């Protein structure tokens, strides 16, 4: 089977699967290059309200497939562009992790809004094993996620850590027993799909540090109708029917 990024859309959830089983789902140059375009298409699909990133089989992603790179290719540049595109995806994103989540795999997981992992998963940020300077943007994203000390531990050592430590440091948000990951992800994404996209989009921007959009989101709340619908549904004891959707550029 050729290494590829597979994707499906069902019930408002886009699922992107990293598929390169022969190499523990390592990302080839072609896969890194294809991810931003795929994400752009999914972001423009109004039927997509959340995105799940996962790996085929029993592992998430073992990093970059160095053997796929041609002379002149920059594996770090390709990875950073893909990571940035994932972080900029305008709707909630969730990494569903089992097995190895190492190197470029950890970059992708860290770029998601949330990370759920199966017990026994292993995480590592490994540029120190190859003498690579980890990208500044990737380092800052990791610091924002786990703090300076945990970032230094991961980057200085390149050691793998298990789910217990990953949960304690904030690298993952939930750890599930074996065989329960898929069910939990499905249940949680159903919750995401049922909530206000207005609330989610504004919260994502604010949580990611954007500081120039308060007036924009206040205007969207006034004009969009979700607030009035949410209050009415609460008072009438019914499920709200939120209608606000982002524009073609995520706004």
Helices and strands as residue ranges (DSSP letters): E 4-10, E 13-19, G 21-23, H 29-43, E 50-55, G 66-68, H 75-87, E 92-97, E 100-102, H 104-111, E 114-118, E 122-124, G 127-129, H 136-146, H 148-157, E 161-162, H 163-169, E 174-176, H 181-194, H 197-207, H 214-224, H 226-236
